[in-house]
Amino acid sequence: MKLSRSGALRRLLLALALTLGLGAALAQQHAQHGGAKRRPPPLAMGAAFAPGGELWVTALDEHKRLFLQTSGDEGRSWSAPRLLDIGSDKIAADGENRPKLVFGPRGQVVIAYTEPLDKPYTGRIRMLRSDDGGRSFSAPFTVHRDQQIITHRFEAVAFDAQGTLHSLWVDKRDLEAARPAAGQGKPAYRGAAIYRNESRDGGRTFGPDLKLADHSCECCRIALAPTPDGSLAALWRHVYAPNERDHGFALLNAPPQAEPQRATLDRWAIDACPHHGPGLTPAAAGGYHAVWFGIRDGLAQVRYGRLASDGKPQGTVRPLPDEAAEHAAVLSAGSRVAIAWRSFDGQATRWRAWVSADDGASFTLRELGRAAEDNDHPLLVPRDQQIFALWRTTQGIRVERLVP
């Protein structure tokens, strides 16, 4: 990588800091202002609006118990937390790997999460399901059929327009199968893989584990977006040979390809996982809006771009108007598009958004808030043709309506 200017070097160092997240910086800040403090609960949460219009969130409390909380007034007030029975499960809630909450078309509510297992970087995808609008939930169960003590992590879940529940996750069964005999040497396999399955009865039963793509990145979230025909499209960080960590795109209703469509062209060569997944949402004019983080020509940035209906990159790629931006989310409602992110300025974390009323042709920057305390990655949540931004800090959950 050519770094001919001090500015490029500074951006590269910034990228490395973003890759590691804000935790270390915030911990240092806390140490400088009063010494050791009580650790906050894991802050990563899932959120969705229920069919009746209430905002629901699921997250962990300070005792790492899973709870549900609802708001009928767009986050101005909240119900008392309701604890959910997860048995002896542990739950990952660390930003890129957060609990998920989705509503189905027939009173179904699904909560999915990764349960870390005893070996490093291993896990299994677990789920709670409800058929009565969330009044009661099943005991937790494992979504995938493969039961090896390996990586099954970073799940994404969504219902399509036909009511089929789709689950996707990062999976290392093929990496394990590629290991040399007697465990000697490094397997000749890049990264991990994306696997998925489907449930046509709201999570009661699931079909077989299906491989969507070999050679995914190991620790980045998977983005899902609806397609015009009512199915789903997926976008994830992929490891293109020999070690370029761009993004792969696939349609779930299409046959798997030998190599997924390359949706970004940063050509970031790095033998490490950035822990920084993409975002994806439909564009009114066709295709998709996408956001992602990468290093291109020595510049570390979160970028926005357009993808065609088959995932091919289109038009000009634009950086977000914040060189420290990280973990951006993107969501559309017709021709309105919202992008939300956080950035650390050395003193506090800023919560910012870029909003477009013309399908991404132009954007307006909005300042949503600041926090000196620990905080989660921002979320965007739809309700009809509205878009809301959510941000959880140790002080609570903030909600801002961005569209209209």
N, C-alpha and C positions, 0 to 999 in steps of 0.2 A: 504494500500500500504506500503510495507516494504522499508524503507530508512535507510540502515545500514551504509552508508558511506557518508561523506560530499560531495563527487562528485555527488552522486545520488540526494542529496538535492539541490545542485546547479543546476542540470539539471531540476529538478522539478520547481524551481523558474524561470528558463529560459523558461520553457514551459508556465508558467502562463503569463510571459511577452509577449511571442509570441502570445498567445491567445488574448491578448488585442491589439496586433499590434504595429507598430512602431510610431504611431502618438504621443503618450504621450512623448516618449523619444525625438523625434524630436522637439516637442513643447518646452520641457525643454531646449534643446540645443539652440533653437532660443532665448529663454528668456535670456540665459546666454551670448549671443553674440549680444547685441544691443536692447534687450527689445522686445516689441510687434511689430509684422510685419504684413503686409497685408496677409490675408489668401489666399493660392493658390486655383485655381479651383479644384474641385474633379478630381482626376487624372486617375481613372479607365477607360479604353478604350476597344473597340473591334477592331479587325483587321483581314483582310483576303486579299489574292491576288485575283484580278479579273481574269476572264478567259483570258484576253488579256495580263496579266503579271504585271499590275500595282498593287502596294500595296495601299490598302485603310485602313483608320482608321476612327472610329467614337468615339467621346468623347464630354465632356462638356467644354466650355470656362469659363473665369473668371466670366461671367454673368449667368452661368449655362444653356447656350443655347447649343442645340445639333448641332454638325457640322460634316461634312465629309471633309477629306483631302486625297490627293493622292500623290504618289511618283512613278515616272517611272524609278528611278535609285537606287532602294533598300535603300531608306531613306537618300540619300545624299542631296537631295533637295525635297521640298514639294510645292504643289499647295497652293494657298490662301484658307483658310477655307471657306467652303460653308455651310451656316446656313440652317437647315431643319426646316420645320414648324411642331411644335408639339402642337400647340394651347396653352392651359393653363396647359398642363401636367408638372409635376415635374418628375425628373429622378434620380434614385439611381445610384451612380457611386462611390462605396466605396470598391473596391477591389474584395470581394467575390460576389458582386452584381453589375455587370458592364453592360453597353450596349453591345449587341452582333451584329455581322455583318456576314451574310452568303450569298453565291451566289448559285443560282439554276441552273439547266441545260438548261433552255430556256430563258435566258435574265433576270431572276428574281434576285432581290436583296432584302434581308429582313434585317431590323434592329429591334431588340427586346430589351425591357428594362422593368424594374419594376418601376411603378409609386407609390411612397409612398402615403398612404391616411392619413386622419386626426388622426385616432386612432393609438396608438403606435403599431409597428410591423405589421401593415396591409399594403396591397398593391394589385395591380392588374398588370397583364402582358399585356403590350401594344406592338404594332407592327406597323411599317411602311413597305410598300411593293412597289416594282417597277417591271413592266413588260418590261421596255425598257432599261435595263442595267444601271439603276440608273440616267437616265436623268431627270426623274420625280418620285415623290413618292406620295402614298396615304396619306390621313389624318390618324392620329393614331387611332387604334381600339383595343378593348380588345380581347384577344385570347381565353379565357375560357368562358364557359357559366355560371358558378356560379358567381353571382354578390354580394355576401355577403361582408360586410366590415370586412374582416378577412385577414389572411395571404394568399396571392398568391405571392410568391417571389422567388428569386434565380432561374430564368428561364435558361434553356439550349435549344438551337435550332440547328437543323442540317437537311440537306437534305440527304436522303439515295440514294442508287445507282439507284433506280427506279424513283427518282424525287419527292418522297413524303416528305413533310416538317413535321418534328416532333418537338413538343414543350413539354418540361417537366418543372415542377416547384414544389416548396415546398408549401403545402396546408394544412390549419388547419380546413377544414369543418368537418372532423370527430372528431377532438378534441372538436369543438363547439357542435356537436351533442351529445357528451358524457357528457356534463356538467349536473350536477344534476338539478332537477326542481328548479325554482325560483333563479337559479344562486348561490346556496349555496354549499360551499365546492369545493374541487379540483376534476376535472374529472379524472376518472380512465382510462387514455389514455396516453401512452408514446409518447412524442414528437409530430411530425406532420405526414404528409403523402406525398408521391410522386404521383402526378397526371400528366397526359399527354393527348395530343390529336394529331390528324393528319390532314393535309391538302393535298389534291391531286391536287390542282390547284394553287400552289404557294402562298397560304395565302389568297385567295379570300374567301374561306369558310373552316370551320373546322368541324370535326366530334365531337362526344360527348366527354365530360371529362371522362377519364378512370383512375381508380386507379391502379397504378403500385405496391404500397406497403404501408402498414401501418407502423407507428413508425419510420419515418425518423428523423434525427436530424433537428433542426429548422432553422439554419442559415449558412449552408455550401453549397458551389457550387456543382452542379451535373456535372459529367464528362460523355462525350459521345465518342464512338469510333465505326468505321465501323466493321462489321462482315464479314466473308468470303462469306456469301450468299447475301451480299448487303444490309442487314438491319443494325441496330444499337444496341450496347450494352451500358448499363448505369451503373455507379458506383457512390455511394453516401454514406455519413456518416449515419449510421443507429443506432438506439437505441435497442440493443438486451437486453432481460430481464435479470436482473431487470433494469440496467442502464449502460450497457457496450457500449461505442460509437465506435464500429468498423465500417466496411464498407459492404454495401450490393451491390450485383451484379444482374442484370437481363437483359435478351434479350428481346427487344421490340416486336419481332415477335413470342414470346412464351407465353403461358397462364400464367397469374400472379400466383405466388406461395403464400401459406399461410405465409411463411417467406422467404425472399430473401436469395440466396446463400451468406453465410458469406465468404467474400473475404480476410479479414485481421483478425489476431488473437492476437492483442495487449491486448484485454480484459481491456481496459481503463475504469474504473468505475468512472464516474463523472456526477453530476446532473447539467450540464451546457453545452452550445453549444460552441465548440472551435473556431467557425468562421474560419474553416480551412479545405476546401474540398480537394478531391483527384484528381489525373490525370490518364488517361487511354489511351492506344494506342495499335494497333495490333503488335504482334511479328511475325517475318518472319517464325519461326519454328512452328507457331500455338499458339493460346492463346493470351495473352496480357501482356504488360508491365504496371505496376502500380506504382504510387508514392502516399504517404500519410503521414500525421503527426499523431503521437500518443505517449502515454507513455506506455512502456512495461518494466516490471521488474524495475521500477523506473527510466528508461532512457527516456527522452523526445527527440525525434528525428524525422526528416523526413526520411522515409524509402523507399527503392525500392524493388520490388518483382515481381515475375511472377505469372500469373493466367492461369489456364487451359481455354479451350474454353467455359466451363460452369461456370467460375468464381471461381472455387476452387483454393486456394493458392497452389503453386508448388515451390519446391526447397527452397533455402536459401534466407532469407530476409536480405538485406544489408542496413545499414545506409548510408546516403550521407556523403561525406568527409568534413563535416562542421557542427559542433554541434549546430550552431546558424541558420542553414538553415530553411527557412520558405516559404510557398506558392510556392511549386515547380510545374512546368509544365513538361509534358513528351510528346514526339512526335517521331514517327518512319517514316523512308523512306526505305522500304525494310529491310535489315539487319542493317542499321544505326539507332542509337537511340540517342536522345538528351534529357537531363534533364536540366532545367534552374531554378534558384532560386535566392532569395536575402537573405542577412544576415546582421545584425547590429553588429558592433564590438565595440560599445561604443563611437565611434567618427564619423563614416560614415557607409553608407550602401554599401555592396559589391554586385556586380552582377556577378554571377558565373554560369558555366555550366559543366556538365559531359557528354562526348560524347563517344559513342561506335561504332565501325565498325564491330562488330561480334555478333550482336543481343543480346547485354547485357552481354556477357561473361566477358568482361573487359571494363573499362572506362578510359578516360583521362580527367583530370581536366583542365578547361580553365578559366582564369580570364578575364572577359568581361569589367568591369568598376567599378567605385566607385562614390558615390554621397553623399554630405553632406546635400543636400536639400531634401525636401519631394519627395516621389517617389511611383510609382504604383507597383503592383505585376508583375513580368516578364511574358511575353507571348511567345509562340512558334507558328509559322505560317508556313504551307507548301506551296511550289510551285513546282509542278511536284515532282522530287526526291530530292529537296532541302529543308532544314529546316533553318528558320531564327528566331533569338531571338530578341524580342522587349522589350523596357523598357522606360516608360515615367516618366520623372522627371519634376520639375518646369522649367528646362532649355530646355525642348523639348523632342523629341522622338529619342531614339538611336536604331539603327538596326545593328545586326551582323549576318553574314551568318555562320552557324555552320556546315552544311552538304550540299555539299561535301566540 
